[in-house]
C-alpha cells in the first residue's frame, strides 16, 4: 500500500511540476463599441508580461510569426477594412537577422465592422508568437467571441 501511495504521489508531483512550467506571458481581452446603428469597432487587447513581446501584423517573410486575426464569416456583419494596430517598436533582432516590429506591455488592435443586425457576436481567432531576449514560445492560436450590442 505504501508503494502505491508513494508512486501516486510521485506522479502527482511530476504532473504538477510540468504544468507549473507552462508559460502564458500574453492574456487577451475583447470589447466592442457601437459607433452608429450600423457600425461598431472591435477592440482586441493583448496584455503582455514584462520582458516579453508579440509581433506586429506587418512582419516580413523570413521573420517571426506575425500576429494575424481570422474572423468567422457571418451574415450578421461584414469587416470594414483591415485590422488596425498602433505604431510598433521596430528593432533589429539577431535571432531573425532582420528588423522586426513588435509590441510590449499592452497593445490594442481595432477592427471596424458593418452591422447587418442590431446585435450579434463576432467570433474568430488570433494567432501570435511571443518572445523575450532568451527564447520564443511556439506560435499560439486563441479563439475569441465578442458580443456587439
N, C-alpha and C positions, 0 to 999 in steps of 0.2 A: 504493500500500500504506500509506503514511504517513497519507493522508487517512482511510482506513478505520479504522486503528488509533486515530487522533485522534477520529473520530466515535464509535466504540465506547466509548472512554474517557469521552467527554463524557456519553453515555447512561448508563454505569455510575455515574458520579458524581452525575448527576441523580436516578437511582433511589435511590441510597444516601442522598442528602440528603432525599428525600421520606420514606423510611422513618424516618430519624432524627427527624423532626418529629412522628411519631405519638405522642401522649401516652397512657400507660396508668397513671394515678395510683391505680388500685384493683386489688388482687390478691385473689382468692377462694381459700379453703381450706375443706375439709369433713371432718367426722368424725362417727361415730355411737357411742353408748354404750348398751348394753342395761341397762335398769333392772330388768327382770324377764324371765322366759321369754317373755312375750307383749308386752312394751313396750320401746321404745327412744326415745332422744332424738337428733335430728339437730342438729349444730352447723354453721352456715353463717357463716363468719368473713370479713369484709372488712377487709383491711389497706389503709389509705388514706394516700397520701403527704402530707407536710407541706403546709399551706395549702390543702388540698382537703377537700371533704366530700361525703357522699352523703346522700340524703334518707330520712326515716322512711317506714314503710308507711302512716302516718296523715296524709298531706298533703292538704289540702282542694283541691277543684277550682279551677282558675284559677292554680295554683302550678306548681312544677316537677314533673317526672315522679317519682312516688313509687317506692320500692323495692317490687317485687312478686315473689312466688315462685309458680311454677306447677309442681306435682308431677304427673308422668305417672301415670295410673291403673294400678293393678296389683292382681291377686288376692292377692298376697303380703303386702300391708299395707294399712292404712287410716289416714288422718290423724286425729289426736285434737286437736280444737280448731284455733285459728288459729296462725300462726307468731308466736312471741313475740319481743319486742325489748326491750332495756334502755331506761331513761329517756333521751330525746333532749335535745339542746340546742335551745331554741326562741328564735328571734330574728326581728326584722323584717328582711326583705330588700327593699331598694328596687327591685331588678330585678323582683320579682313583686308589689310593693305589698301585702304581707301578711306575717303571722308564719308562719314555716316551721320544721319540726322536722328536725334533721339530726344526723349523726354525724361525728366527726373521729377520726383516727388508727386506731382499730380499733373494730369492733362485731361482736358475735356474736348472730346470730338463732338461735332454737331452735324446732324443730318436733317434737312428740311423735307417735309412730306406734304403732299396734297391729299386732303381727306375726301373720300367719296361717301363717307358715312360719319355721323356726328361723333360716335365713339367707336374705337377699335383697339386692337392690341397689335403692336408691331413686334414681330419675332425675327430672330436671326442668330448669327454667331459672329464672334470676333476671334481672329487668330492673331497671336502675337508671340514675340520672343523677348525674354528678359535676360539681361547680362549685368555683371558687375566687373570690377577690374581683375578678377581672378577666374571667372567662369561664366558660361552661358548655359541656361537651362534649356531643355528641348522645347520647341515651339508648343504652345498650348492653345486649345480651342475652347471657348466658353460660350454657351448658349445664353441668349437673353430674351426677355419678354417685357415689353414696355407698354403699359396701358396709356391710351390717349383719350382723355375725356373732355 
